[in-house]
Amino acid sequence: MDGSRKAPFLVFSDLDGTLLDLKDYSFDEAKRGLSLLEREGVPLVLVSSKTRAEIELWRERFSNLHPFISENGGGIFVPKDCSPWMVEGWEEEGKYRSQKLGIDYPVLRRAVDDLRSRGLRVRGFGDMGAEEVAELTGLNLFEANLAKMREFSEPCLIYGDEGRFLAEVSALGLTTVKGGRFFHLQGHHDKGEAVELLIRAYGEKERPKIVALGDSLNDLPMLRRADIPVLIRRKGGPERKTLDLPNLIVTEGEGPSGWAEAIEKIFG
């Protein structure tokens, strides 16, 4: 890292298609970037559509001890022994202090039933066993069970008119986020809102410089909060010309290779 930089940095990163390979969830090519952040003492906050349980597993695999954001911004979790975040007054929940921006999962399951009663063909993770989730996602059975531990969103398969589905969801006062594989039924939260709350809670005197990395449109609210937004190249993903983001970096590599490329460009 360039020693002339004095402001603290925070890095916020998506997982699937960004830090993790979209097909097999490997991150070998990202390891050099992870090591660089660790050497330089830069916190890495994971921000994903994945559940709390899934992200906890990946934090263990990365040896990551920093806060994280689950289910597209539905939940923010800060370990109690994690400084310098100032989160007194946040809800205490086990080993975390948390903020919940999302709608509770049972409400979303009732909404799925309501959508079906309106003649829509919709299936969510709550309608599937772990075996089916594993088959659809490429996760192993253990990971698929973690993916079913939803709190703030319901990944859905839509059969039929997507436009009507979106209209009916809006009529219920909910929203959807289109991911790589599913429509995620959720409340009116997003990654950017959750990222901003964590930035404000960062306990340094000077606002940190924010780096955010993502590969999909659902990452856009997070990228808009960043001083240095990074779009990880992905076949069929967003293109630079469609994004109005100052200082945008677009990687040459895809997935974890592109992630490490960007981290080395910024901090190397």
Phi and psi restraints in degrees (value plus and minus 20) as a CYANA .aco file:
   2 ASP   PHI     -85.8   -45.8
   2 ASP   PSI      96.7   136.7
   3 GLY   PHI     -85.7   -45.7
   3 GLY   PSI     -33.2     6.8
   4 SER   PHI     -95.7   -55.7
   4 SER   PSI     -33.4     6.6
   5 ARG   PHI     -99.5   -59.5
   5 ARG   PSI     105.1   145.1
   6 LYS   PHI    -126.6   -86.6
   6 LYS   PSI     -52.6   -12.6
   7 ALA   PHI     -87.7   -47.7
   7 ALA   PSI     121.5   161.5
   8 PRO   PHI     -86.7   -46.7
   8 PRO   PSI     133.2   173.2
   9 PHE   PHI    -134.2   -94.2
   9 PHE   PSI     127.5   167.5
  10 LEU   PHI    -147.1  -107.1
  10 LEU   PSI     117.6   157.6
  11 VAL   PHI    -134.1   -94.1
  11 VAL   PSI     105.9   145.9
  12 PHE   PHI    -132.4   -92.4
  12 PHE   PSI     109.2   149.2
  13 SER   PHI    -157.6  -117.6
  13 SER   PSI     114.9   154.9
  14 ASP   PHI     -86.1   -46.1
  14 ASP   PSI     146.8   186.8
  15 LEU   PHI    -126.1   -86.1
  15 LEU   PSI     -98.6   -58.6
  16 ASP   PHI     -81.0   -41.0
  16 ASP   PSI     105.2   145.2
  17 GLY   PHI      62.6   102.6
  17 GLY   PSI     -24.0    16.0
  18 THR   PHI    -140.6  -100.6
  18 THR   PSI    -101.7   -61.7
  19 LEU   PHI     -99.5   -59.5
  19 LEU   PSI     -45.5    -5.5
  20 LEU   PHI    -132.3   -92.3
  20 LEU   PSI     124.0   164.0
  21 ASP   PHI     -83.2   -43.2
  21 ASP   PSI     117.2   157.2
  22 LEU   PHI     -88.7   -48.7
  22 LEU   PSI     -44.8    -4.8
  23 LYS   PHI    -113.3   -73.3
  23 LYS   PSI     -68.8   -28.8
  24 ASP   PHI    -137.4   -97.4
  24 ASP   PSI     -15.2    24.8
  25 TYR   PHI      42.6    82.6
  25 TYR   PSI      -0.1    39.9
  26 SER   PHI     -96.5   -56.5
  26 SER   PSI     137.2   177.2
  27 PHE   PHI    -157.1  -117.1
  27 PHE   PSI      -0.2    39.8
  28 ASP   PHI     -74.3   -34.3
  28 ASP   PSI     -61.6   -21.6
  29 GLU   PHI     -93.1   -53.1
  29 GLU   PSI     -32.1     7.9
  30 ALA   PHI    -112.1   -72.1
  30 ALA   PSI     -28.8    11.2
  31 LYS   PHI     -81.1   -41.1
  31 LYS   PSI     -54.4   -14.4
  32 ARG   PHI     -86.5   -46.5
  32 ARG   PSI     -53.9   -13.9
  33 GLY   PHI     -91.1   -51.1
  33 GLY   PSI     -61.1   -21.1
  34 LEU   PHI     -80.7   -40.7
  34 LEU   PSI     -62.2   -22.2
  35 SER   PHI     -85.0   -45.0
  35 SER   PSI     -57.9   -17.9
  36 LEU   PHI     -83.3   -43.3
  36 LEU   PSI     -65.9   -25.9
  37 LEU   PHI     -81.9   -41.9
  37 LEU   PSI     -60.1   -20.1
  38 GLU   PHI     -84.8   -44.8
  38 GLU   PSI     -63.2   -23.2
  39 ARG   PHI     -82.1   -42.1
  39 ARG   PSI     -57.5   -17.5
  40 GLU   PHI    -108.6   -68.6
  40 GLU   PSI     -21.4    18.6
  41 GLY   PHI      48.7    88.7
  41 GLY   PSI      11.5    51.5
  42 VAL   PHI    -115.3   -75.3
  42 VAL   PSI     100.8   140.8
  43 PRO   PHI     -83.9   -43.9
  43 PRO   PSI     118.5   158.5
  44 LEU   PHI    -133.8   -93.8
  44 LEU   PSI      92.7   132.7
  45 VAL   PHI    -121.9   -81.9
  45 VAL   PSI     100.1   140.1
  46 LEU   PHI    -103.2   -63.2
  46 LEU   PSI     112.6   152.6
  47 VAL   PHI    -152.4  -112.4
  47 VAL   PSI      92.2   132.2
  48 SER   PHI    -167.0  -127.0
  48 SER   PSI     144.2   184.2
  49 SER   PHI    -100.4   -60.4
  49 SER   PSI     -26.6    13.4
  50 LYS   PHI     -88.6   -48.6
  50 LYS   PSI     141.0   181.0
  51 THR   PHI     -95.5   -55.5
  51 THR   PSI     146.2   186.2
  52 ARG   PHI     -74.9   -34.9
  52 ARG   PSI     -65.6   -25.6
  53 ALA   PHI     -82.3   -42.3
  53 ALA   PSI     -60.4   -20.4
  54 GLU   PHI     -84.9   -44.9
  54 GLU   PSI     -64.5   -24.5
  55 ILE   PHI     -87.0   -47.0
  55 ILE   PSI     -55.7   -15.7
  56 GLU   PHI     -78.7   -38.7
  56 GLU   PSI     -59.1   -19.1
  57 LEU   PHI     -84.0   -44.0
  57 LEU   PSI     -64.8   -24.8
  58 TRP   PHI     -89.4   -49.4
  58 TRP   PSI     -54.6   -14.6
  59 ARG   PHI     -81.0   -41.0
  59 ARG   PSI     -58.4   -18.4
  60 GLU   PHI     -84.8   -44.8
  60 GLU   PSI     -62.5   -22.5
  61 ARG   PHI     -86.1   -46.1
  61 ARG   PSI     -52.7   -12.7
  62 PHE   PHI    -109.0   -69.0
  62 PHE   PSI     -25.7    14.3
  63 SER   PHI      35.6    75.6
  63 SER   PSI      23.9    63.9
  64 ASN   PHI    -119.5   -79.5
  64 ASN   PSI     106.7   146.7
  65 LEU   PHI    -133.5   -93.5
  65 LEU   PSI      -8.7    31.3
  66 HIS   PHI    -111.6   -71.6
  66 HIS   PSI     149.9   189.9
  67 PRO   PHI     -79.0   -39.0
  67 PRO   PSI     145.7   185.7
  68 PHE   PHI    -169.8  -129.8
  68 PHE   PSI     142.3   182.3
  69 ILE   PHI    -145.8  -105.8
  69 ILE   PSI     105.0   145.0
  70 SER   PHI    -126.9   -86.9
  70 SER   PSI     141.4   181.4
  71 GLU   PHI      26.8    66.8
  71 GLU   PSI      36.1    76.1
  72 ASN   PHI      39.2    79.2
  72 ASN   PSI      12.8    52.8
  73 GLY   PHI      77.2   117.2
  73 GLY   PSI     -14.6    25.4
  74 GLY   PHI     -87.8   -47.8
  74 GLY   PSI     -53.3   -13.3
  75 GLY   PHI    -157.6  -117.6
  75 GLY   PSI     121.4   161.4
  76 ILE   PHI    -139.4   -99.4
  76 ILE   PSI     108.6   148.6
  77 PHE   PHI    -149.0  -109.0
  77 PHE   PSI     102.0   142.0
  78 VAL   PHI    -138.8   -98.8
  78 VAL   PSI      98.1   138.1
  79 PRO   PHI     -75.9   -35.9
  79 PRO   PSI     121.2   161.2
  80 LYS   PHI     -82.2   -42.2
  80 LYS   PSI     -48.5    -8.5
  81 ASP   PHI    -116.6   -76.6
  81 ASP   PSI      -0.1    39.9
  82 CYS   PHI    -120.1   -80.1
  82 CYS   PSI      84.6   124.6
  83 SER   PHI    -121.0   -81.0
  83 SER   PSI     135.7   175.7
  84 PRO   PHI    -121.8   -81.8
  84 PRO   PSI       6.5    46.5
  85 TRP   PHI     -87.3   -47.3
  85 TRP   PSI     112.6   152.6
  86 MET   PHI    -123.1   -83.1
  86 MET   PSI      74.6   114.6
  87 VAL   PHI    -145.5  -105.5
  87 VAL   PSI       7.2    47.2
  88 GLU   PHI     -80.2   -40.2
  88 GLU   PSI     118.7   158.7
  89 GLY   PHI      74.7   114.7
  89 GLY   PSI     -35.2     4.8
  90 TRP   PHI     -92.7   -52.7
  90 TRP   PSI     140.0   180.0
  91 GLU   PHI     -84.8   -44.8
  91 GLU   PSI     112.8   152.8
  92 GLU   PHI    -109.2   -69.2
  92 GLU   PSI     107.3   147.3
  93 GLU   PHI    -164.5  -124.5
  93 GLU   PSI      77.6   117.6
  94 GLY   PHI      41.3    81.3
  94 GLY   PSI    -144.1  -104.1
  95 LYS   PHI    -108.4   -68.4
  95 LYS   PSI     -13.1    26.9
  96 TYR   PHI    -140.2  -100.2
  96 TYR   PSI     139.0   179.0
  97 ARG   PHI    -127.2   -87.2
  97 ARG   PSI     113.7   153.7
  98 SER   PHI    -155.3  -115.3
  98 SER   PSI     136.4   176.4
  99 GLN   PHI    -145.7  -105.7
  99 GLN   PSI     111.3   151.3
 100 LYS   PHI    -132.2   -92.2
 100 LYS   PSI      93.9   133.9
 101 LEU   PHI    -119.3   -79.3
 101 LEU   PSI     -35.2     4.8
 102 GLY   PHI    -111.1   -71.1
 102 GLY   PSI     146.9   186.9
 103 ILE   PHI    -103.3   -63.3
 103 ILE   PSI     121.2   161.2
 104 ASP   PHI     -80.3   -40.3
 104 ASP   PSI     123.3   163.3
 105 TYR   PHI     -76.6   -36.6
 105 TYR   PSI     -61.5   -21.5
 106 PRO   PHI     -77.9   -37.9
 106 PRO   PSI     -52.4   -12.4
 107 VAL   PHI     -85.0   -45.0
 107 VAL   PSI     -59.8   -19.8
 108 LEU   PHI     -88.6   -48.6
 108 LEU   PSI     -56.0   -16.0
 109 ARG   PHI     -86.3   -46.3
 109 ARG   PSI     -57.9   -17.9
 110 ARG   PHI     -85.6   -45.6
 110 ARG   PSI     -53.5   -13.5
 111 ALA   PHI     -86.4   -46.4
 111 ALA   PSI     -57.3   -17.3
 112 VAL   PHI     -80.7   -40.7
 112 VAL   PSI     -64.2   -24.2
 113 ASP   PHI     -81.8   -41.8
 113 ASP   PSI     -59.7   -19.7
 114 ASP   PHI     -83.8   -43.8
 114 ASP   PSI     -62.9   -22.9
 115 LEU   PHI     -81.7   -41.7
 115 LEU   PSI     -59.5   -19.5
 116 ARG   PHI     -87.0   -47.0
 116 ARG   PSI     -55.8   -15.8
 117 SER   PHI     -86.6   -46.6
 117 SER   PSI     -38.8     1.2
 118 ARG   PHI    -111.5   -71.5
 118 ARG   PSI     -10.5    29.5
 119 GLY   PHI      71.1   111.1
 119 GLY   PSI     -12.0    28.0
 120 LEU   PHI    -108.7   -68.7
 120 LEU   PSI     123.1   163.1
 121 ARG   PHI    -115.8   -75.8
 121 ARG   PSI      83.8   123.8
 122 VAL   PHI    -154.2  -114.2
 122 VAL   PSI     115.4   155.4
 123 ARG   PHI    -151.7  -111.7
 123 ARG   PSI     109.3   149.3
 124 GLY   PHI    -130.3   -90.3
 124 GLY   PSI     155.7   195.7
 125 PHE   PHI     -78.6   -38.6
 125 PHE   PSI     -50.4   -10.4
 126 GLY   PHI     -87.3   -47.3
 126 GLY   PSI     -35.2     4.8
 127 ASP   PHI    -113.7   -73.7
 127 ASP   PSI     -24.2    15.8
 128 MET   PHI    -135.7   -95.7
 128 MET   PSI     128.9   168.9
 129 GLY   PHI    -100.6   -60.6
 129 GLY   PSI     148.8   188.8
 130 ALA   PHI     -82.1   -42.1
 130 ALA   PSI     -52.7   -12.7
 131 GLU   PHI     -82.8   -42.8
 131 GLU   PSI     -61.9   -21.9
 132 GLU   PHI     -89.0   -49.0
 132 GLU   PSI     -60.8   -20.8
 133 VAL   PHI     -80.9   -40.9
 133 VAL   PSI     -61.8   -21.8
 134 ALA   PHI     -82.0   -42.0
 134 ALA   PSI     -62.6   -22.6
 135 GLU   PHI     -84.5   -44.5
 135 GLU   PSI     -59.2   -19.2
 136 LEU   PHI     -94.1   -54.1
 136 LEU   PSI     -50.2   -10.2
 137 THR   PHI    -125.4   -85.4
 137 THR   PSI     -39.7     0.3
 138 GLY   PHI      63.4   103.4
 138 GLY   PSI     -14.6    25.4
 139 LEU   PHI     -95.4   -55.4
 139 LEU   PSI     136.7   176.7
 140 ASN   PHI     -98.7   -58.7
 140 ASN   PSI     153.7   193.7
 141 LEU   PHI     -84.4   -44.4
 141 LEU   PSI     -59.6   -19.6
 142 PHE   PHI     -82.1   -42.1
 142 PHE   PSI     -66.7   -26.7
 143 GLU   PHI     -86.2   -46.2
 143 GLU   PSI     -54.4   -14.4
 144 ALA   PHI     -85.0   -45.0
 144 ALA   PSI     -58.0   -18.0
 145 ASN   PHI     -83.4   -43.4
 145 ASN   PSI     -57.5   -17.5
 146 LEU   PHI     -85.6   -45.6
 146 LEU   PSI     -57.1   -17.1
 147 ALA   PHI     -86.6   -46.6
 147 ALA   PSI     -44.0    -4.0
 148 LYS   PHI    -102.9   -62.9
 148 LYS   PSI     -26.2    13.8
 149 MET   PHI    -105.4   -65.4
 149 MET   PSI      42.5    82.5
 150 ARG   PHI     -94.8   -54.8
 150 ARG   PSI     128.0   168.0
 151 GLU   PHI    -144.5  -104.5
 151 GLU   PSI     -55.5   -15.5
 152 PHE   PHI    -155.4  -115.4
 152 PHE   PSI     -13.1    26.9
 153 SER   PHI    -179.0  -139.0
 153 SER   PSI     136.7   176.7
 154 GLU   PHI    -150.2  -110.2
 154 GLU   PSI      87.3   127.3
 155 PRO   PHI     -87.3   -47.3
 155 PRO   PSI     111.5   151.5
 156 CYS   PHI    -148.4  -108.4
 156 CYS   PSI     127.1   167.1
 157 LEU   PHI    -119.5   -79.5
 157 LEU   PSI     114.4   154.4
 158 ILE   PHI    -133.0   -93.0
 158 ILE   PSI     107.4   147.4
 159 TYR   PHI    -133.4   -93.4
 159 TYR   PSI      89.6   129.6
 160 GLY   PHI     100.0   140.0
 160 GLY   PSI    -166.0  -126.0
 161 ASP   PHI     -95.1   -55.1
 161 ASP   PSI      85.5   125.5
 162 GLU   PHI     -86.5   -46.5
 162 GLU   PSI     -55.2   -15.2
 163 GLY   PHI     -81.4   -41.4
 163 GLY   PSI     -63.4   -23.4
 164 ARG   PHI     -86.1   -46.1
 164 ARG   PSI     -60.0   -20.0
 165 PHE   PHI     -76.6   -36.6
 165 PHE   PSI     -67.7   -27.7
 166 LEU   PHI     -83.4   -43.4
 166 LEU   PSI     -59.1   -19.1
 167 ALA   PHI     -85.7   -45.7
 167 ALA   PSI     -62.6   -22.6
 168 GLU   PHI     -88.2   -48.2
 168 GLU   PSI     -57.1   -17.1
 169 VAL   PHI     -82.0   -42.0
 169 VAL   PSI     -64.3   -24.3
 170 SER   PHI     -81.8   -41.8
 170 SER   PSI     -58.5   -18.5
 171 ALA   PHI     -84.2   -44.2
 171 ALA   PSI     -46.0    -6.0
 172 LEU   PHI    -103.9   -63.9
 172 LEU   PSI     -21.4    18.6
 173 GLY   PHI      61.1   101.1
 173 GLY   PSI      -0.6    39.4
 174 LEU   PHI    -135.2   -95.2
 174 LEU   PSI    -199.6  -159.6
 175 THR   PHI    -160.8  -120.8
 175 THR   PSI     152.1   192.1
 176 THR   PHI    -151.9  -111.9
 176 THR   PSI     130.5   170.5
 177 VAL   PHI    -142.4  -102.4
 177 VAL   PSI     105.2   145.2
 178 LYS   PHI    -107.6   -67.6
 178 LYS   PSI      97.2   137.2
 179 GLY   PHI    -117.0   -77.0
 179 GLY   PSI    -186.4  -146.4
 180 GLY   PHI     -88.3   -48.3
 180 GLY   PSI     -48.4    -8.4
 181 ARG   PHI    -143.1  -103.1
 181 ARG   PSI     -48.1    -8.1
 182 PHE   PHI    -156.1  -116.1
 182 PHE   PSI     141.0   181.0
 183 PHE   PHI    -107.4   -67.4
 183 PHE   PSI     107.4   147.4
 184 HIS   PHI    -119.1   -79.1
 184 HIS   PSI      91.5   131.5
 185 LEU   PHI     -99.9   -59.9
 185 LEU   PSI     108.0   148.0
 186 GLN   PHI    -181.2  -141.2
 186 GLN   PSI     159.7   199.7
 187 GLY   PHI    -101.1   -61.1
 187 GLY   PSI    -186.5  -146.5
 188 HIS   PHI    -111.9   -71.9
 188 HIS   PSI      36.5    76.5
 189 HIS   PHI    -137.0   -97.0
 189 HIS   PSI     144.7   184.7
 190 ASP   PHI    -173.4  -133.4
 190 ASP   PSI     153.3   193.3
 191 LYS   PHI     -83.4   -43.4
 191 LYS   PSI     -56.4   -16.4
 192 GLY   PHI     -84.1   -44.1
 192 GLY   PSI     -62.9   -22.9
 193 GLU   PHI     -80.4   -40.4
 193 GLU   PSI     -64.4   -24.4
 194 ALA   PHI     -87.0   -47.0
 194 ALA   PSI     -61.2   -21.2
 195 VAL   PHI     -80.4   -40.4
 195 VAL   PSI     -63.6   -23.6
 196 GLU   PHI     -82.6   -42.6
 196 GLU   PSI     -59.0   -19.0
 197 LEU   PHI     -82.7   -42.7
 197 LEU   PSI     -60.0   -20.0
 198 LEU   PHI     -89.2   -49.2
 198 LEU   PSI     -58.5   -18.5
 199 ILE   PHI     -80.4   -40.4
 199 ILE   PSI     -64.8   -24.8
 200 ARG   PHI     -85.4   -45.4
 200 ARG   PSI     -48.1    -8.1
 201 ALA   PHI    -103.8   -63.8
 201 ALA   PSI     -27.4    12.6
 202 TYR   PHI     -87.1   -47.1
 202 TYR   PSI     106.3   146.3
 203 GLY   PHI    -106.4   -66.4
 203 GLY   PSI      -2.4    37.6
 204 GLU   PHI    -105.0   -65.0
 204 GLU   PSI     134.6   174.6
 205 LYS   PHI     -85.8   -45.8
 205 LYS   PSI     -55.8   -15.8
 206 GLU   PHI    -120.8   -80.8
 206 GLU   PSI     114.2   154.2
 207 ARG   PHI     -78.0   -38.0
 207 ARG   PSI     110.3   150.3
 208 PRO   PHI     -90.2   -50.2
 208 PRO   PSI     138.5   178.5
 209 LYS   PHI    -103.1   -63.1
 209 LYS   PSI     110.1   150.1
 210 ILE   PHI    -124.6   -84.6
 210 ILE   PSI     108.3   148.3
 211 VAL   PHI    -132.4   -92.4
 211 VAL   PSI     111.5   151.5
 212 ALA   PHI    -152.5  -112.5
 212 ALA   PSI     116.1   156.1
 213 LEU   PHI    -146.4  -106.4
 213 LEU   PSI     111.0   151.0
 214 GLY   PHI    -179.5  -139.5
 214 GLY   PSI     149.4   189.4
 215 ASP   PHI    -146.2  -106.2
 215 ASP   PSI     -22.9    17.1
 216 SER   PHI    -152.0  -112.0
 216 SER   PSI     147.6   187.6
 217 LEU   PHI     -83.8   -43.8
 217 LEU   PSI     -48.2    -8.2
 218 ASN   PHI     -90.5   -50.5
 218 ASN   PSI     -30.6     9.4
 219 ASP   PHI    -107.7   -67.7
 219 ASP   PSI     -30.6     9.4
 220 LEU   PHI     -78.3   -38.3
 220 LEU   PSI     -64.3   -24.3
 221 PRO   PHI     -79.1   -39.1
 221 PRO   PSI     -53.3   -13.3
 222 MET   PHI     -91.2   -51.2
 222 MET   PSI     -64.2   -24.2
 223 LEU   PHI     -82.1   -42.1
 223 LEU   PSI     -53.3   -13.3
 224 ARG   PHI     -86.7   -46.7
 224 ARG   PSI     -41.7    -1.7
 225 ARG   PHI    -104.4   -64.4
 225 ARG   PSI     -24.9    15.1
 226 ALA   PHI    -114.8   -74.8
 226 ALA   PSI     125.2   165.2
 227 ASP   PHI     -92.3   -52.3
 227 ASP   PSI     -54.3   -14.3
 228 ILE   PHI    -147.5  -107.5
 228 ILE   PSI      71.1   111.1
 229 PRO   PHI    -102.3   -62.3
 229 PRO   PSI     121.1   161.1
 230 VAL   PHI    -146.2  -106.2
 230 VAL   PSI     102.1   142.1
 231 LEU   PHI    -118.1   -78.1
 231 LEU   PSI      96.2   136.2
 232 ILE   PHI     -99.9   -59.9
 232 ILE   PSI     102.9   142.9
 233 ARG   PHI     -80.9   -40.9
 233 ARG   PSI     117.7   157.7
 234 ARG   PHI    -169.6  -129.6
 234 ARG   PSI     114.4   154.4
 235 LYS   PHI     -79.4   -39.4
 235 LYS   PSI     103.6   143.6
 236 GLY   PHI      63.3   103.3
 236 GLY   PSI     -19.1    20.9
 237 GLY   PHI    -105.7   -65.7
 237 GLY   PSI    -197.6  -157.6
 238 PRO   PHI     -81.2   -41.2
 238 PRO   PSI     133.9   173.9
 239 GLU   PHI    -132.8   -92.8
 239 GLU   PSI     132.8   172.8
 240 ARG   PHI     -71.8   -31.8
 240 ARG   PSI     -62.8   -22.8
 241 LYS   PHI     -85.6   -45.6
 241 LYS   PSI     -37.9     2.1
 242 THR   PHI    -112.0   -72.0
 242 THR   PSI     -24.6    15.4
 243 LEU   PHI    -136.5   -96.5
 243 LEU   PSI     103.8   143.8
 244 ASP   PHI    -115.7   -75.7
 244 ASP   PSI      60.6   100.6
 245 LEU   PHI    -150.2  -110.2
 245 LEU   PSI      93.9   133.9
 246 PRO   PHI     -81.6   -41.6
 246 PRO   PSI     125.7   165.7
 247 ASN   PHI      44.1    84.1
 247 ASN   PSI      -0.8    39.2
 248 LEU   PHI     -85.1   -45.1
 248 LEU   PSI     112.1   152.1
 249 ILE   PHI    -124.8   -84.8
 249 ILE   PSI     109.6   149.6
 250 VAL   PHI    -133.7   -93.7
 250 VAL   PSI     104.6   144.6
 251 THR   PHI     -97.9   -57.9
 251 THR   PSI     136.2   176.2
 252 GLU   PHI     -99.0   -59.0
 252 GLU   PSI     -62.9   -22.9
 253 GLY   PHI    -102.3   -62.3
 253 GLY   PSI     142.6   182.6
 254 GLU   PHI    -123.6   -83.6
 254 GLU   PSI     139.0   179.0
 255 GLY   PHI      32.8    72.8
 255 GLY   PSI    -160.7  -120.7
 256 PRO   PHI     -82.8   -42.8
 256 PRO   PSI     -47.7    -7.7
 257 SER   PHI     -85.3   -45.3
 257 SER   PSI     -66.2   -26.2
 258 GLY   PHI     -85.8   -45.8
 258 GLY   PSI     -55.3   -15.3
 259 TRP   PHI     -80.3   -40.3
 259 TRP   PSI     -70.0   -30.0
 260 ALA   PHI     -84.2   -44.2
 260 ALA   PSI     -58.7   -18.7
 261 GLU   PHI     -75.8   -35.8
 261 GLU   PSI     -66.8   -26.8
 262 ALA   PHI     -87.8   -47.8
 262 ALA   PSI     -63.9   -23.9
 263 ILE   PHI     -81.1   -41.1
 263 ILE   PSI     -61.2   -21.2
 264 GLU   PHI     -88.7   -48.7
 264 GLU   PSI     -55.2   -15.2
 265 LYS   PHI     -86.0   -46.0
 265 LYS   PSI     -58.8   -18.8
 266 ILE   PHI    -102.0   -62.0
 266 ILE   PSI     -61.6   -21.6
 267 PHE   PHI    -130.6   -90.6
 267 PHE   PSI     -29.9    10.1
